[in-house]
Amino acid sequence: MRDVLDSLLAAWRSDQTVGLVTVVRTFKSAPRDPGAAMIVGADGAATGSVSGGCVEGAVYELATDAIAGAAPVLERYGVSDDEAFAVGLTCGGILDVFVEQVSRATFPELEAVADDVAAGRPVAVATIIEHTDPSRVGRRIVVRPDGSAGTLGSEEADRRVTEDVRGLLAGGITATLGFGPDGERLGEGMRVFVNSFAPAPRLIVFGAIDFASALARLGGFLGYRVTVCDARPVFATPARFPEVDELVVRWPDAYLAEQIEAGLIDERTVLCVLTHDAKFDVPVLTLALRGPRVAYIGAMGSRRTHADRVRRLLKAGLTRAETDRIHSPIGLDLGARTPEETAVSIAAQIIALRWGGSGAQLSEESGPIHRSIQLPSEATPLVNG
């Protein structure tokens, strides 16, 4: 919904009723991820996309029905459908979409959700997309780390679902969860789509070198909030890093210690140490390895440089298990030469580790292209099959 939120909010503020179509579950190689959305206005104008064009025509009709008052509906499209020839996905994937009416009456919390998203505050919208009681389909609850608004139809369902939604929100995960009709974790009868709006994950690059400039640009493209930190003001200049979210002239370990103390480093954070200098590398890597668990720690340098770095870290008191968490030499073996190519190899490694990819050529592999994501252990996952 993030991609159409501005248009959706504009219609809501104008007291208009629209049809909202949201991808809630995908299988195989569907072209859009859960959370992708399309809205259709009362004037017939459509904004956004749920499939890149494959099924837009079919869901458009459902959206116009929703505007006219039709009940919320969950539909599946793809090669396994009887209608595959007419509206199936040319890529061979399958997707579930949920179609509902959105107005001030049906979604009174929308403006507050949009305010949270704009301010970078974590918020999730949990919507019942399937239930043994049809009257509860479409009910939603808005979940924040410190509270909630709305209801799924019972206090017990609200409590249990909210607990699991907070787990997804903490990881910035959008997914569909399965429960019993009243939120029972060991049961079936209710499916809830959780659309998480977490602040952008952080990419912190230590070392204001040419490789850092290329990696910062690519990190922004991938949706990270990018910080470049270097103790040398002659290198850490806005002219060299015009597109970063934050440029910091500080000793790397001092800055990282401050961020850890402020609670601004989490399990989605990516740390790339490109300083290539032991006096910078060793202190900041020591903090990184002993601080909060992060998604990735990479350090630039040759194998010889990294071996020396590890010796220094062990001498500083770290264990071999801790130093083994450093990805160095950084990146995947793509044969990269230029800063831009090297940035791609680093980003490729980050993506592969995030989703469990092997880094091998897909043409030489078998099995599913897309991996499923990790969900709270007590919830019933209904993601990617």
LOBA-41374 format. One record per residue (C-alpha): x, y negated, z; residue in one letter. Coordinates in steps of 0.2 Angstrom, whole numbers, plus 5000, padded with zeros to 4 digits. Each point is the difference from the previous one (the first is absolute). Layout:
((X; Y; Z); a) ...
***
This chain:
((5000; 5000; 5000); m) ((5015; 4988; 5002); r) ((5001; 4997; 4982); d) ((4982; 4994; 4998); v) ((4999; 4992; 5018); l) ((5001; 4982; 4994); d) ((4986; 5002; 4987); s) ((4990; 5011; 5012); l) ((5001; 4986; 5014); l) ((4996; 4986; 4988); a) ((4983; 5009; 4995); a) ((4997; 5004; 5019); w) ((5002; 4982; 5004); r) ((4988; 4995; 4986); s) ((4987; 5012; 5007); d) ((5001; 5011; 4985); q) ((4997; 5018; 5000); t) ((5013; 5011; 4990); v) ((5003; 5018; 4997); g) ((5017; 5007; 5007); l) ((5008; 5015; 4993); v) ((5015; 5007; 5010); t) ((5011; 5015; 4996); v) ((4999; 5010; 5016); v) ((5009; 5016; 4995); r) ((5011; 5007; 4986); t) ((5006; 5016; 4994); f) ((5014; 5005; 4988); k) ((5006; 4985; 4989); s) ((4986; 4987; 5002); a) ((5006; 4983; 4994); p) ((4995; 4990; 5015); r) ((5003; 5003; 5019); d) ((4987; 5000; 5013); p) ((4994; 4982; 5004); g) ((5000; 4994; 4982); a) ((4984; 4991; 4997); a) ((4989; 4992; 4987); m) ((4985; 4988; 5004); i) ((4986; 4996; 4989); v) ((4991; 4983; 5002); g) ((4981; 4996; 4998); a) ((5005; 4992; 4984); d) ((5007; 5016; 4993); g) ((5019; 4995; 5001); a) ((5012; 5013; 5006); a) ((5016; 4997; 5009); t) ((5013; 5013; 5004); g) ((5002; 5018; 4995); s) ((4999; 5018; 5007); v) ((5007; 5010; 4986); s) ((5009; 4989; 4988); g) ((4985; 5001; 4988); g) ((4995; 5019; 5000); c) ((4984; 4999; 5010); v) ((4997; 4982; 5002); e) ((4985; 5001; 4989); g) ((4991; 5013; 5010); a) ((5004; 4992; 5017); v) ((4994; 4983; 4993); y) ((4983; 5007; 4999); e) ((5000; 5007; 5017); l) ((5006; 4983; 5007); a) ((4986; 4991; 4991); t) ((4988; 5012; 5008); d) ((5007; 4996; 5017); a) ((4997; 4982; 4997); i) ((4982; 5004; 4996); a) ((4998; 5009; 5017); g) ((5006; 5018; 4996); a) ((5007; 5010; 5015); a) ((5019; 5002; 5002); p) ((5006; 5014; 4990); v) ((5016; 5011; 4999); l) ((5004; 5006; 4982); e) ((5014; 5010; 4993); r) ((5008; 4998; 4983); y) ((5013; 5010; 4991); g) ((5004; 5015; 4989); v) ((4990; 5012; 5011); s) ((4984; 4990; 4998); d) ((4987; 5006; 4988); d) ((5001; 4982; 4993); e) ((5019; 5001; 4998); a) ((4999; 4998; 4981); f) ((4990; 4984; 5002); a) ((5008; 4992; 5015); v) ((5014; 5011; 5006); g) ((5017; 4994; 5003); l) ((5012; 5002; 4986); t) ((5015; 5003; 5011); c) ((4992; 5015; 5007); g) ((4997; 4994; 5017); g) ((4984; 5000; 5011); i) ((4994; 4986; 5011); l) ((4986; 4997; 5012); d) ((4992; 4982; 5000); v) ((4988; 4993; 5013); f) ((4987; 4987; 4994); v) ((4991; 4988; 5011); e) ((4991; 4984; 5001); q) ((5010; 4986; 5009); v) ((4992; 4984; 5006); s) ((4999; 4990; 5016); r) ((4987; 5011; 5007); a) ((5009; 5017; 4996); t) ((5017; 4994; 5004); f) ((4999; 4986; 5013); p) ((5018; 5003; 5006); e) ((5008; 4997; 4982); l) ((5006; 4982; 5004); e) ((5009; 5005; 5016); a) ((5008; 5015; 4991); v) ((5006; 4988; 4986); a) ((5007; 4988; 5013); d) ((5010; 5014; 5008); d) ((5007; 5005; 4983); v) ((5005; 4982; 4996); a) ((5008; 4998; 5017); a) ((5010; 5016; 4999); g) ((4990; 5008; 5014); r) ((4997; 5019; 4999); p) ((4982; 5004; 4997); v) ((4991; 5016; 4993); a) ((4983; 5002; 4993); v) ((4993; 5018; 5004); a) ((4984; 5004; 4989); t) ((4990; 5016; 5001); i) ((5000; 5006; 4982); i) ((4991; 5017; 5003); e) ((4989; 5006; 5015); h) ((4987; 5013; 5003); t) ((4989; 4986; 5005); d) ((4998; 4989; 4984); p) ((4995; 4985; 5009); s) ((5017; 4999; 5008); r) ((5009; 4999; 4983); v) ((5008; 4983; 4998); g) ((5001; 4996; 5018); r) ((5017; 4992; 5005); r) ((5010; 4995; 5014); i) ((5014; 4987; 4999); v) ((5015; 5006; 5011); v) ((5014; 4989; 5007); r) ((5014; 5005; 5011); p) ((4991; 4992; 5015); d) ((4982; 5002; 4996); g) ((4986; 5004; 4987); s) ((4984; 4993; 4993); a) ((4985; 5009; 4992); g) ((4994; 5018; 5002); t) ((5000; 5017; 4992); l) ((4983; 5004; 5008); g) ((5005; 5006; 5017); s) ((5012; 4995; 5014); e) ((5008; 5017; 5000); e) ((5004; 4999; 4981); a) ((5006; 4983; 5002); d) ((5012; 5005; 5014); r) ((5007; 5015; 4992); r) ((5002; 4993; 4982); v) ((5008; 4984; 5007); t) ((5013; 5010; 5009); e) ((5005; 5008; 4984); d) ((4999; 4985; 4989); v) ((5012; 4991; 5011); r) ((5013; 5013; 4996); g) ((4998; 4997; 4982); l) ((5000; 4982; 5002); l) ((5017; 5001; 5010); a) ((5007; 5008; 4984); g) ((4992; 4989; 4988); g) ((4991; 5016; 4992); i) ((4984; 4999; 4990); t) ((4991; 5017; 5000); a) ((4984; 5011; 5002); t) ((4998; 5009; 5017); l) ((4988; 5014; 5004); g) ((4990; 5002; 5016); f) ((4985; 5008; 5007); g) ((4983; 4990; 4998); p) ((5003; 4991; 5017); d) ((5019; 4998; 4998); g) ((5005; 5017; 5006); e) ((5018; 5004; 4994); r) ((4997; 5018; 4998); l) ((4985; 5000; 4989); g) ((4993; 4994; 4983); e) ((4985; 4990; 4994); g) ((5007; 4983; 5000); m) ((5014; 4992; 4989); r) ((5007; 4983; 5004); v) ((5010; 4990; 4988); f) ((5013; 4989; 5009); v) ((5007; 4985; 4990); n) ((5015; 4994; 5010); s) ((5006; 4982; 4998); f) ((5016; 5000; 5009); a) ((5013; 4986; 4998); p) ((5013; 5003; 4986); a) ((5014; 5012; 5005); p) ((5017; 4992; 5003); r) ((5016; 5001; 4990); l) ((5014; 4993; 5009); i) ((5016; 4998; 4990); v) ((5016; 4996; 5009); f) ((5014; 4993; 4989); g) ((4996; 4985; 4988); a) ((5009; 5008; 4985); i) ((4995; 5002; 4981); d) ((4993; 5018; 5004); f) ((4989; 4992; 5014); a) ((4993; 4987; 4988); s) ((4994; 5014; 4988); a) ((4994; 5011; 5014); l) ((4990; 4985; 5008); a) ((4992; 4997; 4983); r) ((4995; 5018; 4998); l) ((4994; 5001; 5018); g) ((4988; 4986; 4998); g) ((4993; 5008; 4984); f) ((4997; 5016; 5010); l) ((4990; 4991; 5013); g) ((5013; 4998; 5014); y) ((5002; 4984; 5010); r) ((5018; 4997; 4997); v) ((5013; 4992; 5012); t) ((5018; 4998; 4995); v) ((5012; 4997; 5014); c) ((5019; 4995; 5000); d) ((5011; 4991; 5012); a) ((5009; 4991; 4985); r) ((4990; 4984; 4996); p) ((5010; 4998; 4984); v) ((4992; 5016; 4993); f) ((4983; 4999; 5008); a) ((4993; 4986; 4991); t) ((4982; 4996; 4993); p) ((5008; 4998; 4982); a) ((5006; 5018; 5001); r) ((4985; 5007; 5007); f) ((4985; 4989; 4995); p) ((4987; 5014; 5001); e) ((5002; 5008; 5017); v) ((4988; 4997; 5014); d) ((5013; 4996; 5012); e) ((5018; 4996; 4999); l) ((5010; 5001; 5016); v) ((5018; 4993; 5004); v) ((5004; 5011; 5015); r) ((5011; 5014; 5005); w) ((4991; 5015; 4995); p) ((5000; 5009; 5017); d) ((4994; 4984; 5009); a) ((4985; 4998; 4988); y) ((4995; 5019; 5000); l) ((5001; 4999; 5019); a) ((4988; 4985; 5000); e) ((4988; 5009; 4989); q) ((5000; 5016; 5010); i) ((4997; 4990; 5016); e) ((4985; 4991; 4992); a) ((4993; 5017; 4994); g) ((5001; 4995; 4982); l) ((5009; 5017; 4995); i) ((4989; 5015; 4997); d) ((4999; 5017; 4992); e) ((4997; 4992; 4982); r) ((5015; 4988; 5001); t) ((5014; 5003; 4988); v) ((5018; 4995; 5005); l) ((5013; 4998; 4986); c) ((5018; 4996; 5006); v) ((5010; 4993; 4985); l) ((5013; 4990; 5009); t) ((5013; 5013; 4996); h) ((5011; 4993; 5015); d) ((5002; 5010; 5016); a) ((4999; 4985; 5011); k) ((4982; 4997; 4994); f) ((4995; 5018; 4996); d) ((5005; 5009; 5017); v) ((4990; 4988; 5012); p) ((4985; 4999; 4989); v) ((4999; 5019; 4996); l) ((5003; 5004; 5019); t) ((4984; 4990; 5004); l) ((4990; 5007; 4985); a) ((5004; 5018; 5005); l) ((4996; 4997; 5018); r) ((4985; 4989; 4998); g) ((4982; 5004; 4995); p) ((4998; 5013; 4987); r) ((5000; 4993; 4983); v) ((4995; 5006; 4982); a) ((5018; 4999; 4993); y) ((5018; 4995; 5004); i) ((5012; 4998; 4986); g) ((5017; 4994; 4999); a) ((5011; 4995; 4985); m) ((5017; 5006; 4997); g) ((5011; 5014; 4992); s) ((5001; 5017; 5009); r) ((5017; 4995; 5007); r) ((4992; 4984; 5007); t) ((4986; 5009; 5007); h) ((5011; 5013; 5008); a) ((5010; 4986; 5008); d) ((4984; 4992; 5006); r) ((4994; 5016; 5008); v) ((5016; 5002; 5009); r) ((4998; 4983; 5007); r) ((4982; 5003; 5005); l) ((5004; 5016; 5009); l) ((5014; 4991; 5009); k) ((4987; 4987; 5005); a) ((4990; 5014; 5009); g) ((4988; 5006; 4987); l) ((4997; 5018; 4997); t) ((5002; 5010; 4983); r) ((4981; 5002; 5000); a) ((4997; 4982; 5000); e) ((5013; 4996; 4987); t) ((4993; 5013; 4989); d) ((4984; 4989; 4998); r) ((5010; 4987; 4990); i) ((4997; 5002; 4981); h) ((5018; 4996; 4993); s) ((5005; 4999; 4987); p) ((4984; 4991; 4998); i) ((4987; 5005; 4987); g) ((4997; 5014; 4988); l) ((5012; 5006; 4986); d) ((4994; 4990; 4985); l) ((5017; 4996; 4993); g) ((4996; 4982; 5005); a) ((5013; 4987; 4996); r) ((4993; 4982; 5001); t) ((4992; 4992; 5016); p) ((4983; 5002; 4992); e) ((5002; 5019; 4996); e) ((5007; 5003; 5017); t) ((4985; 4991; 5008); a) ((4989; 5012; 4990); v) ((5010; 5015; 5006); s) ((4998; 4994; 5018); i) ((4981; 4997; 4998); a) ((4998; 5017; 4992); a) ((5007; 5008; 5015); q) ((4989; 4990; 5012); i) ((4985; 5005; 4990); i) ((5005; 5018; 4999); a) ((5003; 5001; 5019); l) ((4983; 4991; 5004); r) ((4990; 5012; 4990); w) ((5010; 5016; 5001); g) ((5007; 5000; 4982); g) ((5015; 5010; 4994); s) ((5008; 4987; 4988); g) ((5000; 5013; 4987); a) ((4994; 4998; 4982); q) ((4981; 5003; 5000); l) ((5001; 5008; 4983); s) ((5011; 5014; 5008); e) ((4989; 5002; 5015); e) ((4983; 5009; 5003); s) ((4986; 4997; 5012); g) ((4991; 4984; 5005); p) ((5008; 4983; 4995); i) ((4992; 4991; 5015); h) ((5003; 5005; 5018); r) ((4988; 4999; 5014); s) ((5003; 4988; 5014); i) ((5001; 5004; 5019); q) ((4985; 4997; 5011); l) ((4997; 5000; 5018); p) ((5002; 5018; 5006); s) ((4983; 5001; 5008); e) ((4991; 4994; 4985); a) ((4994; 5011; 4985); t) ((5009; 4994; 4985); p) ((4990; 4998; 4984); l) ((5013; 4992; 4989); v) ((5006; 5005; 4983); n) ((4992; 5017; 5001); g) 
***
